[in-house]
Structure formats: structure tokens, C-alpha cells
């Protein structure tokens, strides 16, 4: 049920994002339009990253299926991939937001990367 919901929301957000980017300009959209763009971008990235993480772990398991290992490789459940993607999808949106304020430098990029690492470690600890 969760994969269908995520796919539906992501596709709807992608449609809204593409409509907003092609039909309006930032000056015409106003603050609410920019909020819609950022939210729809986040939801689109979240869905793409969820299915990417889920698919990559399945592919990794299929590639290593024939090899003997001390600990078997278990694919990442979709729920866990979804939790990771909620944090990872915030990175592009944060970088776009920071870019709109001033040019991105190493310091800003490093802060976003550190935030992502801390958040992923936190999710990994809570899910274990």
C-alpha cells in the first residue's frame, strides 16, 4: 500500500511541478507559487529516491545471490527506504533554497552534507 501511495503522490507532484515551471514565472506565481514549487519538488524527489533505494538494494541482492556470505544480504524494505528518502529529498530543496539567497559555497554545501549524514545515522539507529 505504501509504494502505491508514494508513487501516486510523487507523480501528482511531478505534474504540478512541471505545470508550475512551464506556465508561470516566479514574479507571477508569488510566495504561494514558490511554496508549491518547493513542496512539489520535495515530494517528487522523495518518491524518486524511495524507489531508487528500494530498487538498488533488490538489484544488489540479485547480483550477490549466488555467492556464499557469512551473513545473507537482505534487501532494504520499502518502509525503510521511504524513511531515508524523506531526509535525502530535503537536500536538493535546501540547496536550491540556499542558492536563491546567495551563491553556494563550500561551507553551505558542507553544512547540508553534514545535516544529511546526521539525519541518516539517526534514522539508521532508530530503525535498528
N, CA, C and O atoms as a GROMACS GRO file, in nm:
protein
  512
    1UNK      N    1   0.081  -0.119   0.000
    1UNK     CA    2   0.000   0.000   0.000
    1UNK      C    3   0.087   0.127   0.000
    1UNK      O    4   0.057   0.222  -0.072
    2UNK      N    5   0.193   0.128   0.080
    2UNK     CA    6   0.280   0.245   0.087
    2UNK      C    7   0.347   0.275  -0.047
    2UNK      O    8   0.352   0.392  -0.086
    3UNK      N    9   0.400   0.174  -0.121
    3UNK     CA   10   0.460   0.207  -0.250
    3UNK      C   11   0.362   0.272  -0.348
    3UNK      O   12   0.398   0.362  -0.423
    4UNK      N   13   0.238   0.225  -0.349
    4UNK     CA   14   0.138   0.285  -0.439
    4UNK      C   15   0.109   0.429  -0.400
    4UNK      O   16   0.096   0.517  -0.486
    5UNK      N   17   0.098   0.454  -0.271
    5UNK     CA   18   0.070   0.589  -0.222
    5UNK      C   19   0.185   0.684  -0.256
    5UNK      O   20   0.163   0.796  -0.301
    6UNK      N   21   0.307   0.638  -0.234
    6UNK     CA   22   0.424   0.721  -0.264
    6UNK      C   23   0.433   0.747  -0.414
    6UNK      O   24   0.461   0.860  -0.455
    7UNK      N   25   0.408   0.646  -0.496
    7UNK     CA   26   0.414   0.664  -0.641
    7UNK      C   27   0.306   0.761  -0.688
    7UNK      O   28   0.333   0.847  -0.773
    8UNK      N   29   0.187   0.749  -0.635
    8UNK     CA   30   0.078   0.838  -0.676
    8UNK      C   31   0.106   0.983  -0.637
    8UNK      O   32   0.087   1.074  -0.717
    9UNK      N   33   0.151   1.003  -0.514
    9UNK     CA   34   0.180   1.139  -0.468
    9UNK      C   35   0.296   1.199  -0.547
    9UNK      O   36   0.294   1.317  -0.581
   10UNK      N   37   0.398   1.119  -0.576
   10UNK     CA   38   0.513   1.169  -0.650
   10UNK      C   39   0.476   1.206  -0.793
   10UNK      O   40   0.522   1.308  -0.844
   11UNK      N   41   0.396   1.124  -0.857
   11UNK     CA   42   0.354   1.156  -0.993
   11UNK      C   43   0.266   1.280  -0.997
   11UNK      O   44   0.279   1.363  -1.087
   12UNK      N   45   0.176   1.293  -0.901
   12UNK     CA   46   0.093   1.414  -0.894
   12UNK      C   47   0.179   1.538  -0.869
   12UNK      O   48   0.156   1.643  -0.929
   13UNK      N   49   0.278   1.525  -0.781
   13UNK     CA   50   0.367   1.638  -0.752
   13UNK      C   51   0.452   1.672  -0.874
   13UNK      O   52   0.480   1.789  -0.899
   14UNK      N   53   0.493   1.571  -0.951
   14UNK     CA   54   0.569   1.596  -1.073
   14UNK      C   55   0.484   1.671  -1.175
   14UNK      O   56   0.533   1.760  -1.243
   15UNK      N   57   0.357   1.635  -1.186
   15UNK     CA   58   0.267   1.706  -1.277
   15UNK      C   59   0.248   1.851  -1.233
   15UNK      O   60   0.251   1.942  -1.316
   16UNK      N   61   0.230   1.873  -1.104
   16UNK     CA   62   0.214   2.009  -1.052
   16UNK      C   63   0.342   2.089  -1.073
   16UNK      O   64   0.337   2.206  -1.112
   17UNK      N   65   0.457   2.027  -1.048
   17UNK     CA   66   0.585   2.095  -1.065
   17UNK      C   67   0.608   2.133  -1.210
   17UNK      O   68   0.649   2.246  -1.239
   18UNK      N   69   0.582   2.041  -1.301
   18UNK     CA   70   0.602   2.073  -1.443
   18UNK      C   71   0.505   2.181  -1.489
   18UNK      O   72   0.542   2.266  -1.570
   19UNK      N   73   0.381   2.178  -1.439
   19UNK     CA   74   0.285   2.282  -1.475
   19UNK      C   75   0.329   2.418  -1.421
   19UNK      O   76   0.321   2.519  -1.491
   20UNK      N   77   0.377   2.420  -1.297
   20UNK     CA   78   0.421   2.547  -1.239
   20UNK      C   79   0.543   2.602  -1.312
   20UNK      O   80   0.553   2.723  -1.332
   21UNK      N   81   0.635   2.516  -1.351
   21UNK     CA   82   0.756   2.563  -1.416
   21UNK      C   83   0.733   2.608  -1.559
   21UNK      O   84   0.807   2.692  -1.609
   22UNK      N   85   0.632   2.553  -1.626
   22UNK     CA   86   0.609   2.590  -1.765
   22UNK      C   87   0.504   2.701  -1.780
   22UNK      O   88   0.510   2.776  -1.877
   23UNK      N   89   0.411   2.711  -1.688
   23UNK     CA   90   0.300   2.805  -1.706
   23UNK      C   91   0.316   2.937  -1.633
   23UNK      O   92   0.249   3.034  -1.666
   24UNK      N   93   0.404   2.943  -1.533
   24UNK     CA   94   0.418   3.067  -1.457
   24UNK      C   95   0.564   3.108  -1.447
   24UNK      O   96   0.655   3.029  -1.472
   25UNK      N   97   0.583   3.232  -1.410
   25UNK     CA   98   0.717   3.281  -1.378
   25UNK      C   99   0.721   3.309  -1.228
   25UNK      O  100   0.616   3.323  -1.166
   26UNK      N  101   0.839   3.317  -1.169
   26UNK     CA  102   0.845   3.344  -1.024
   26UNK      C  103   0.778   3.475  -0.984
   26UNK      O  104   0.722   3.484  -0.875
   27UNK      N  105   0.784   3.574  -1.070
   27UNK     CA  106   0.720   3.701  -1.037
   27UNK      C  107   0.567   3.689  -1.039
   27UNK      O  108   0.499   3.750  -0.957
   28UNK      N  109   0.515   3.611  -1.132
   28UNK     CA  110   0.370   3.592  -1.141
   28UNK      C  111   0.317   3.498  -1.034
   28UNK      O  112   0.204   3.516  -0.987
   29UNK      N  113   0.395   3.400  -0.995
   29UNK     CA  114   0.347   3.299  -0.900
   29UNK      C  115   0.334   3.355  -0.759
   29UNK      O  116   0.239   3.321  -0.688
   30UNK      N  117   0.425   3.438  -0.719
   30UNK     CA  118   0.420   3.494  -0.585
   30UNK      C  119   0.470   3.396  -0.481
   30UNK      O  120   0.521   3.290  -0.516
   31UNK      N  121   0.456   3.430  -0.354
   31UNK     CA  122   0.506   3.345  -0.247
   31UNK      C  123   0.438   3.208  -0.242
   31UNK      O  124   0.504   3.107  -0.218
   32UNK      N  125   0.307   3.205  -0.263
   32UNK     CA  126   0.236   3.077  -0.260
   32UNK      C  127   0.281   2.987  -0.375
   32UNK      O  128   0.295   2.866  -0.356
   33UNK      N  129   0.304   3.043  -0.490
   33UNK     CA  130   0.352   2.965  -0.604
   33UNK      C  131   0.490   2.907  -0.578
   33UNK      O  132   0.516   2.792  -0.614
   34UNK      N  133   0.577   2.984  -0.516
   34UNK     CA  134   0.710   2.933  -0.482
   34UNK      C  135   0.702   2.822  -0.378
   34UNK      O  136   0.778   2.725  -0.384
   35UNK      N  137   0.610   2.837  -0.283
   35UNK     CA  138   0.589   2.730  -0.184
   35UNK      C  139   0.542   2.602  -0.252
   35UNK      O  140   0.588   2.493  -0.218
   36UNK      N  141   0.452   2.615  -0.348
   36UNK     CA  142   0.403   2.498  -0.422
   36UNK      C  143   0.517   2.433  -0.500
   36UNK      O  144   0.526   2.311  -0.507
   37UNK      N  145   0.604   2.514  -0.559
   37UNK     CA  146   0.718   2.460  -0.634
   37UNK      C  147   0.811   2.382  -0.541
   37UNK      O  148   0.853   2.271  -0.575
   38UNK      N  149   0.844   2.439  -0.426
   38UNK     CA  150   0.935   2.370  -0.334
   38UNK      C  151   0.872   2.244  -0.276
   38UNK      O  152   0.941   2.142  -0.264
   39UNK      N  153   0.746   2.246  -0.241
   39UNK     CA  154   0.680   2.127  -0.187
   39UNK      C  155   0.667   2.019  -0.293
   39UNK      O  156   0.692   1.901  -0.265
   40UNK      N  157   0.630   2.056  -0.414
   40UNK     CA  158   0.618   1.955  -0.518
   40UNK      C  159   0.755   1.899  -0.559
   40UNK      O  160   0.765   1.782  -0.593
   41UNK      N  161   0.859   1.982  -0.556
   41UNK     CA  162   0.994   1.931  -0.584
   41UNK      C  163   1.036   1.831  -0.476
   41UNK      O  164   1.094   1.727  -0.507
   42UNK      N  165   1.007   1.864  -0.350
   42UNK     CA  166   1.041   1.773  -0.241
   42UNK      C  167   0.967   1.639  -0.256
   42UNK      O  168   1.029   1.533  -0.242
   43UNK      N  169   0.838   1.644  -0.284
   43UNK     CA  170   0.761   1.520  -0.298
   43UNK      C  171   0.807   1.437  -0.418
   43UNK      O  172   0.808   1.314  -0.412
   44UNK      N  173   0.844   1.504  -0.526
   44UNK     CA  174   0.895   1.433  -0.643
   44UNK      C  175   1.028   1.366  -0.611
   44UNK      O  176   1.046   1.248  -0.643
   45UNK      N  177   1.119   1.438  -0.550
   45UNK     CA  178   1.249   1.380  -0.512
   45UNK      C  179   1.231   1.265  -0.412
   45UNK      O  180   1.301   1.164  -0.420
   46UNK      N  181   1.138   1.281  -0.320
   46UNK     CA  182   1.115   1.177  -0.220
   46UNK      C  183   1.072   1.046  -0.287
   46UNK      O  184   1.123   0.940  -0.253
   47UNK      N  185   0.981   1.054  -0.380
   47UNK     CA  186   0.935   0.934  -0.449
   47UNK      C  187   1.045   0.870  -0.533
   47UNK      O  188   1.061   0.748  -0.534
   48UNK      N  189   1.120   0.954  -0.605
   48UNK     CA  190   1.228   0.901  -0.688
   48UNK      C  191   1.335   0.834  -0.603
   48UNK      O  192   1.382   0.726  -0.638
   49UNK      N  193   1.374   0.896  -0.494
   49UNK     CA  194   1.478   0.839  -0.409
   49UNK      C  195   1.428   0.713  -0.340
   49UNK      O  196   1.505   0.618  -0.322
   50UNK      N  197   1.302   0.709  -0.299
   50UNK     CA  198   1.246   0.588  -0.235
   50UNK      C  199   1.256   0.469  -0.327
   50UNK      O  200   1.307   0.363  -0.288
   51UNK      N  201   1.208   0.485  -0.449
   51UNK     CA  202   1.211   0.372  -0.542
   51UNK      C  203   1.352   0.340  -0.588
   51UNK      O  204   1.383   0.224  -0.618
   52UNK      N  205   1.440   0.441  -0.595
   52UNK     CA  206   1.579   0.415  -0.631
   52UNK      C  207   1.648   0.331  -0.524
   52UNK      O  208   1.714   0.232  -0.556
   53UNK      N  209   1.634   0.370  -0.397
   53UNK     CA  210   1.696   0.292  -0.289
   53UNK      C  211   1.640   0.151  -0.282
   53UNK      O  212   1.714   0.055  -0.264
   54UNK      N  213   1.508   0.139  -0.295
   54UNK     CA  214   1.444   0.009  -0.292
   54UNK      C  215   1.492  -0.078  -0.408
   54UNK      O  216   1.522  -0.196  -0.388
   55UNK      N  217   1.500  -0.022  -0.527
   55UNK     CA  218   1.544  -0.098  -0.644
   55UNK      C  219   1.690  -0.135  -0.640
   55UNK      O  220   1.728  -0.245  -0.678
   56UNK      N  221   1.774  -0.043  -0.593
   56UNK     CA  222   1.919  -0.071  -0.586
   56UNK      C  223   1.948  -0.185  -0.489
   56UNK      O  224   2.031  -0.271  -0.517
   57UNK      N  225   1.880  -0.185  -0.375
   57UNK     CA  226   1.906  -0.294  -0.280
   57UNK      C  227   1.855  -0.427  -0.333
   57UNK      O  228   1.916  -0.531  -0.307
   58UNK      N  229   1.745  -0.426  -0.408
   58UNK     CA  230   1.697  -0.550  -0.471
   58UNK      C  231   1.795  -0.598  -0.576
   58UNK      O  232   1.825  -0.717  -0.584
   59UNK      N  233   1.847  -0.507  -0.657
   59UNK     CA  234   1.945  -0.542  -0.760
   59UNK      C  235   2.074  -0.594  -0.697
   59UNK      O  236   2.133  -0.690  -0.746
   60UNK      N  237   2.118  -0.532  -0.590
   60UNK     CA  238   2.238  -0.575  -0.518
   60UNK      C  239   2.221  -0.717  -0.466
   60UNK      O  240   2.314  -0.798  -0.472
   61UNK      N  241   2.103  -0.747  -0.415
   61UNK     CA  242   2.077  -0.882  -0.365
   61UNK      C  243   2.077  -0.984  -0.479
   61UNK      O  244   2.129  -1.094  -0.463
   62UNK      N  245   2.019  -0.947  -0.593
   62UNK     CA  246   2.017  -1.039  -0.707
   62UNK      C  247   2.157  -1.065  -0.760
   62UNK      O  248   2.189  -1.178  -0.798
   63UNK      N  249   2.242  -0.962  -0.761
   63UNK     CA  250   2.379  -0.979  -0.810
   63UNK      C  251   2.459  -1.070  -0.717
   63UNK      O  252   2.538  -1.151  -0.764
   64UNK      N  253   2.439  -1.056  -0.587
   64UNK     CA  254   2.514  -1.136  -0.491
   64UNK      C  255   2.442  -1.264  -0.449
   64UNK      O  256   2.480  -1.327  -0.351
   65UNK      N  257   2.339  -1.303  -0.521
   65UNK     CA  258   2.258  -1.418  -0.480
   65UNK      C  259   2.339  -1.549  -0.485
   65UNK      O  260   2.319  -1.635  -0.399
   66UNK      N  261   2.427  -1.566  -0.580
   66UNK     CA  262   2.500  -1.691  -0.595
   66UNK      C  263   2.621  -1.704  -0.505
   66UNK      O  264   2.674  -1.814  -0.491
   67UNK      N  265   2.665  -1.598  -0.445
   67UNK     CA  266   2.787  -1.602  -0.363
   67UNK      C  267   2.756  -1.643  -0.220
   67UNK      O  268   2.651  -1.609  -0.165
   68UNK      N  269   2.849  -1.716  -0.162
   68UNK     CA  270   2.836  -1.756  -0.021
   68UNK      C  271   2.887  -1.641   0.066
   68UNK      O  272   2.995  -1.587   0.044
   69UNK      N  273   2.806  -1.606   0.163
   69UNK     CA  274   2.844  -1.500   0.256
   69UNK      C  275   2.814  -1.546   0.397
   69UNK      O  276   2.725  -1.628   0.418
   70UNK      N  277   2.888  -1.493   0.493
   70UNK     CA  278   2.866  -1.528   0.633
   70UNK      C  279   2.730  -1.476   0.680
   70UNK      O  280   2.660  -1.541   0.757
   71UNK      N  281   2.694  -1.360   0.633
   71UNK     CA  282   2.566  -1.300   0.668
   71UNK      C  283   2.491  -1.273   0.538
   71UNK      O  284   2.542  -1.203   0.450
   72UNK      N  285   2.371  -1.326   0.523
   72UNK     CA  286   2.299  -1.306   0.397
   72UNK      C  287   2.261  -1.160   0.375
   72UNK      O  288   2.236  -1.085   0.469
   73UNK      N  289   2.258  -1.122   0.249
   73UNK     CA  290   2.222  -0.986   0.213
   73UNK      C  291   2.070  -0.976   0.210
   73UNK      O  292   2.003  -1.047   0.136
   74UNK      N  293   2.018  -0.886   0.292
   74UNK     CA  294   1.872  -0.865   0.294
   74UNK      C  295   1.841  -0.733   0.225
   74UNK      O  296   1.907  -0.632   0.251
   75UNK      N  297   1.742  -0.732   0.138
   75UNK     CA  298   1.709  -0.605   0.073
   75UNK      C  299   1.646  -0.508   0.171
   75UNK      O  300   1.588  -0.547   0.272
   76UNK      N  301   1.658  -0.382   0.140
   76UNK     CA  302   1.602  -0.276   0.222
   76UNK      C  303   1.450  -0.276   0.205
   76UNK      O  304   1.401  -0.264   0.092
   77UNK      N  305   1.374  -0.290   0.314
   77UNK     CA  306   1.228  -0.283   0.299
   77UNK      C  307   1.186  -0.145   0.249
   77UNK      O  308   1.256  -0.045   0.272
   78UNK      N  309   1.074  -0.140   0.180
   78UNK     CA  310   1.030  -0.012   0.123
   78UNK      C  311   1.006   0.093   0.231
   78UNK      O  312   1.034   0.211   0.209
   79UNK      N  313   0.956   0.052   0.345
   79UNK     CA  314   0.930   0.148   0.452
   79UNK      C  315   1.060   0.215   0.497
   79UNK      O  316   1.062   0.336   0.521
   80UNK      N  317   1.167   0.138   0.509
   80UNK     CA  318   1.295   0.195   0.550
   80UNK      C  319   1.353   0.284   0.439
   80UNK      O  320   1.410   0.389   0.467
   81UNK      N  321   1.336   0.242   0.314
   81UNK     CA  322   1.380   0.327   0.202
   81UNK      C  323   1.302   0.458   0.201
   81UNK      O  324   1.358   0.563   0.168
   82UNK      N  325   1.175   0.451   0.235
   82UNK     CA  326   1.092   0.571   0.243
   82UNK      C  327   1.142   0.664   0.354
   82UNK      O  328   1.148   0.786   0.334
   83UNK      N  329   1.177   0.609   0.469
   83UNK     CA  330   1.228   0.692   0.578
   83UNK      C  331   1.357   0.763   0.539
   83UNK      O  332   1.373   0.882   0.565
   84UNK      N  333   1.448   0.690   0.476
   84UNK     CA  334   1.572   0.752   0.431
   84UNK      C  335   1.544   0.858   0.325
   84UNK      O  336   1.608   0.964   0.325
   85UNK      N  337   1.451   0.831   0.236
   85UNK     CA  338   1.426   0.925   0.128
   85UNK      C  339   1.362   1.055   0.176
   85UNK      O  340   1.379   1.159   0.114
   86UNK      N  341   1.287   1.049   0.287
   86UNK     CA  342   1.229   1.173   0.338
   86UNK      C  343   1.338   1.272   0.381
   86UNK      O  344   1.321   1.393   0.371
   87UNK      N  345   1.449   1.219   0.428
   87UNK     CA  346   1.561   1.306   0.466
   87UNK      C  347   1.645   1.343   0.344
   87UNK      O  348   1.683   1.459   0.328
   88UNK      N  349   1.674   1.245   0.260
   88UNK     CA  350   1.760   1.271   0.145
   88UNK      C  351   1.695   1.364   0.043
   88UNK      O  352   1.765   1.435  -0.028
   89UNK      N  353   1.563   1.364   0.035
   89UNK     CA  354   1.494   1.452  -0.060
   89UNK      C  355   1.500   1.597  -0.017
   89UNK      O  356   1.477   1.687  -0.099
   90UNK      N  357   1.530   1.622   0.106
   90UNK     CA  358   1.539   1.760   0.153
   90UNK      C  359   1.668   1.829   0.104
   90UNK      O  360   1.673   1.951   0.097
   91UNK      N  361   1.770   1.751   0.071
   91UNK     CA  362   1.898   1.810   0.031
   91UNK      C  363   1.886   1.895  -0.096
   91UNK      O  364   1.931   2.010  -0.095
   92UNK      N  365   1.828   1.844  -0.206
   92UNK     CA  366   1.818   1.932  -0.324
   92UNK      C  367   1.733   2.055  -0.300
   92UNK      O  368   1.764   2.162  -0.352
   93UNK      N  369   1.628   2.041  -0.222
   93UNK     CA  370   1.542   2.156  -0.194
   93UNK      C  371   1.617   2.258  -0.109
   93UNK      O  372   1.605   2.379  -0.132
   94UNK      N  373   1.694   2.211  -0.011
   94UNK     CA  374   1.774   2.303   0.070
   94UNK      C  375   1.879   2.374  -0.014
   94UNK      O  376   1.902   2.494   0.002
   95UNK      N  377   1.943   2.299  -0.104
   95UNK     CA  378   2.046   2.361  -0.189
   95UNK      C  379   1.986   2.464  -0.283
   95UNK      O  380   2.046   2.569  -0.307
   96UNK      N  381   1.868   2.436  -0.337
   96UNK     CA  382   1.801   2.534  -0.424
   96UNK      C  383   1.762   2.657  -0.342
   96UNK      O  384   1.778   2.770  -0.388
   97UNK      N  385   1.712   2.636  -0.221
   97UNK     CA  386   1.677   2.748  -0.135
   97UNK      C  387   1.798   2.832  -0.097
   97UNK      O  388   1.790   2.955  -0.097
   98UNK      N  389   1.908   2.767  -0.065
   98UNK     CA  390   2.030   2.841  -0.033
   98UNK      C  391   2.083   2.916  -0.155
   98UNK      O  392   2.134   3.027  -0.143
   99UNK      N  393   2.070   2.855  -0.272
   99UNK     CA  394   2.116   2.920  -0.395
   99UNK      C  395   2.033   3.045  -0.425
   99UNK      O  396   2.084   3.141  -0.483
  100UNK      N  397   1.907   3.043  -0.386
  100UNK     CA  398   1.822   3.159  -0.414
  100UNK      C  399   1.858   3.278  -0.324
  100UNK      O  400   1.830   3.393  -0.359
  101UNK      N  401   1.919   3.252  -0.209
  101UNK     CA  402   1.958   3.360  -0.119
  101UNK      C  403   2.092   3.421  -0.159
  101UNK      O  404   2.106   3.542  -0.170
  102UNK      N  405   2.190   3.333  -0.182
  102UNK     CA  406   2.322   3.378  -0.226
  102UNK      C  407   2.392   3.262  -0.293
  102UNK      O  408   2.346   3.148  -0.283
  103UNK      N  409   2.502   3.287  -0.361
  103UNK     CA  410   2.572   3.177  -0.430
  103UNK      C  411   2.621   3.071  -0.331
  103UNK      O  412   2.667   3.101  -0.221
  104UNK      N  413   2.608   2.947  -0.374
  104UNK     CA  414   2.652   2.836  -0.289
  104UNK      C  415   2.803   2.830  -0.283
  104UNK      O  416   2.871   2.844  -0.385
  105UNK      N  417   2.854   2.808  -0.166
  105UNK     CA  418   2.996   2.790  -0.148
  105UNK      C  419   3.022   2.654  -0.083
  105UNK      O  420   2.930   2.576  -0.060
  106UNK      N  421   3.146   2.629  -0.055
  106UNK     CA  422   3.183   2.502   0.008
  106UNK      C  423   3.121   2.490   0.147
  106UNK      O  424   3.077   2.381   0.185
  107UNK      N  425   3.116   2.598   0.220
  107UNK     CA  426   3.064   2.598   0.357
  107UNK      C  427   2.916   2.557   0.359
  107UNK      O  428   2.877   2.472   0.439
  108UNK      N  429   2.837   2.616   0.274
  108UNK     CA  430   2.694   2.584   0.269
  108UNK      C  431   2.672   2.439   0.227
  108UNK      O  432   2.590   2.368   0.285
  109UNK      N  433   2.745   2.397   0.125
  109UNK     CA  434   2.732   2.260   0.077
  109UNK      C  435   2.774   2.160   0.185
  109UNK      O  436   2.709   2.057   0.204
  110UNK      N  437   2.881   2.191   0.257
  110UNK     CA  438   2.927   2.103   0.364
  110UNK      C  439   2.825   2.094   0.477
  110UNK      O  440   2.806   1.987   0.534
  111UNK      N  441   2.760   2.205   0.509
  111UNK     CA  442   2.657   2.202   0.613
  111UNK      C  443   2.539   2.113   0.574
  111UNK      O  444   2.486   2.039   0.658
  112UNK      N  445   2.499   2.119   0.449
  112UNK     CA  446   2.389   2.034   0.402
  112UNK      C  447   2.431   1.887   0.406
  112UNK      O  448   2.352   1.801   0.446
  113UNK      N  449   2.553   1.857   0.366
  113UNK     CA  450   2.602   1.719   0.368
  113UNK      C  451   2.610   1.668   0.512
  113UNK      O  452   2.571   1.554   0.540
  114UNK      N  453   2.659   1.749   0.603
  114UNK     CA  454   2.666   1.708   0.744
  114UNK      C  455   2.526   1.684   0.801
  114UNK      O  456   2.505   1.588   0.875
  115UNK      N  457   2.432   1.771   0.766
  115UNK     CA  458   2.294   1.751   0.810
  115UNK      C  459   2.238   1.619   0.758
  115UNK      O  460   2.172   1.546   0.832
  116UNK      N  461   2.265   1.588   0.633
  116UNK     CA  462   2.215   1.463   0.574
  116UNK      C  463   2.278   1.341   0.642
  116UNK      O  464   2.209   1.242   0.667
  117UNK      N  465   2.406   1.347   0.670
  117UNK     CA  466   2.474   1.235   0.735
  117UNK      C  467   2.418   1.213   0.876
  117UNK      O  468   2.389   1.100   0.914
  118UNK      N  469   2.402   1.320   0.951
  118UNK     CA  470   2.348   1.308   1.086
  118UNK      C  471   2.206   1.253   1.083
  118UNK      O  472   2.171   1.166   1.164
  119UNK      N  473   2.125   1.301   0.991
  119UNK     CA  474   1.987   1.254   0.982
  119UNK      C  475   1.980   1.108   0.942
  119UNK      O  476   1.898   1.033   0.995
  120UNK      N  477   2.064   1.064   0.848
  120UNK     CA  478   2.065   0.923   0.806
  120UNK      C  479   2.115   0.832   0.919
  120UNK      O  480   2.063   0.722   0.936
  121UNK      N  481   2.213   0.877   0.994
  121UNK     CA  482   2.260   0.799   1.109
  121UNK      C  483   2.150   0.787   1.213
  121UNK      O  484   2.129   0.681   1.271
  122UNK      N  485   2.079   0.897   1.236
  122UNK     CA  486   1.968   0.895   1.331
  122UNK      C  487   1.860   0.798   1.286
  122UNK      O  488   1.809   0.722   1.368
  123UNK      N  489   1.824   0.800   1.161
  123UNK     CA  490   1.722   0.707   1.112
  123UNK      C  491   1.771   0.564   1.122
  123UNK      O  492   1.695   0.475   1.160
  124UNK      N  493   1.897   0.541   1.088
  124UNK     CA  494   1.952   0.406   1.099
  124UNK      C  495   1.951   0.352   1.241
  124UNK      O  496   1.924   0.234   1.263
  125UNK      N  497   1.980   0.438   1.337
  125UNK     CA  498   1.978   0.397   1.478
  125UNK      C  499   1.835   0.371   1.528
  125UNK      O  500   1.811   0.277   1.603
  126UNK      N  501   1.742   0.454   1.485
  126UNK     CA  502   1.602   0.438   1.530
  126UNK      C  503   1.538   0.315   1.469
  126UNK      O  504   1.451   0.254   1.530
  127UNK      N  505   1.578   0.279   1.348
  127UNK     CA  506   1.517   0.164   1.280
  127UNK      C  507   1.580   0.031   1.322
  127UNK      O  508   1.522  -0.075   1.299
  128UNK      N  509   1.698   0.036   1.383
  128UNK     CA  510   1.768  -0.088   1.421
  128UNK      C  511   1.710  -0.151   1.544
  128UNK      O  512   1.758  -0.255   1.589
   0.00000   0.00000   0.00000
